[in-house]
């Protein structure tokens, strides 16, 4: 009973922070030492089999297969902690295991070795407190309105009607889609669809928001606008964000820490702390210095 009471109080506190909005200074409080995520010596391998001209990739080795598989090591000995309130980006070349590690954090996949914990408990599978925003706008349900998409999570969790309506309304206002509540996805632009996807992820006030290259398919202007939008959301609610990107400037613009990975097998090459306040000026000498340093790390 005591644990349930503590959990309810924690959820109510997150809801209050969610409703409070951006602070006057436009800053974000990061609670150093309060780990939301702990990644310890994580490695991830896949096994590649070729049969009858077809290639099959599996997570588990087929011990009874006559053909010897090729082992594909995606991640190797990754150790990292993420504190409450951080905005952390995973940056690296294609195929280095960034998205694989994000799926492990979401509970969609399991490491081949090592441990991953969320708030001190091993991740055993998906959980409402770890929400995912996928790459594709197809992640939005086309048969539901904006309001219907965003209210789906609270509805499935059994949130009461009036509480659900209030939470959905606040979320729609936060993602700046007020007036489009009854609109269907086919009538929305790509940027608006991504905002719906973000709204659906944050409406249940998760501790951790996981974003897998959500703006990769958008044009530069829309992408820049959504980057500013995500920063405002991050500053408005009590959560951490882990963001996967190939875009060096995007990583430098959004993050307070950038985790730079090597080519496959993905290892952490360097952790770069971006000591610049938001909003950031993309053409300032300080910003360009960070961006150029990240570019050097990716090239070498």
C-alpha positions, 0 to 999 in steps of 0.5 A, a space after each residue: 500500500 505504501 509503495 502504491 501511495 508513493 507511486 501515485 504521489 510521484 505521478 501527481 508531481 509529474 503531472 503538476 510539473 507537466 501543467 506548469 509549463 516552461 520556466 521564466 528562464 527557459 532552463 531545465 533542471 538536471 538532477 545529477 546523480 539521480 540515474 534514470 538509466 544505467 547501462 552496464 557493459 552492454 553488448 548485442 549480437 545478431 546471427 546471419 544465416 544464408 539459405 536458398 539464396 535468402 538471408 535471415 538475421 536472428 537474435 538467437 543462434 540456431 544450434 541445430 542448423 547445418 550452416 555456420 552463421 556469421 555473427 554480427 556484433 552491433 554493440 560492444 561493451 557500452 557503459 553509460 548512465 543518464 540522469 533525470 532531466 537530461 537530453 541525451 543524443 546518440 550520434 554515430 555512423 549508420 549501423 553502429 547500434 544507436 537504434 538497437 540500444 534505444 530499442 533495448 532501453 524501450 524493452 523491445 529487445 534484450 542485450 546479449 550480455 550486460 545489464 540495463 536498468 531503469 530507476 534501479 530495476 532491470 528492464 524486462 520489457 516495455 513499460 508506460 514510463 518509457 515512451 517511444 517516438 518512431 521514425 515513421 509518421 505511419 506510427 500514427 493511427 490513420 483511422 483515429 483523429 488527433 484527439 483519438 490518437 493522443 487519448 489512446 494511451 490514457 484510455 488503455 491505462 484506464 484513466 478516468 474520463 474527465 482526467 483523460 480529457 483534461 490531460 489530452 487537452 493540455 497535451 494538444 495545447 503543448 504540441 500546438 495543435 489546438 483547433 485540429 483535435 478532430 482532424 484525421 492524419 491524412 489531412 495533416 502535414 508531416 510536421 504535424 503528424 510528428 507532433 501527434 506522435 510526440 503528443 501520444 508519447 508524452 500524454 501519460 507523463 513518462 519518465 523517459 522519452 525515446 526518440 528514434 530519428 523522428 525528423 529524418 524524413 522532413 525538410 530542413 525548415 520543418 525539422 528545425 521548427 520541430 527541434 525548437 518544439 521538442 526543446 520547449 516540450 522537454 523544458 515543460 515536463 519532468 522527464 529525460 529524453 534520449 534521441 537518436 540522430 545521424 545529424 551532427 548539427 541536430 545533436 549539438 542543437 538539442 542535447 546537453 550531452 552527445 554520446 558519440 559511437 564508433 562504427 560497428 561494433 558500436 562502442 562509445 568513442 566520446 561523451 561530449 557535454 554541450 555547455 550552451 543554454 537554450 535557445 541556441 544560436 546555430 551560427 555562434 562561434 561557441 556552437 560551431 566549435 561544438 559542431 566541428 568537434 562532433 564532426 571530427 569525432 565522426 570522421 575519425 
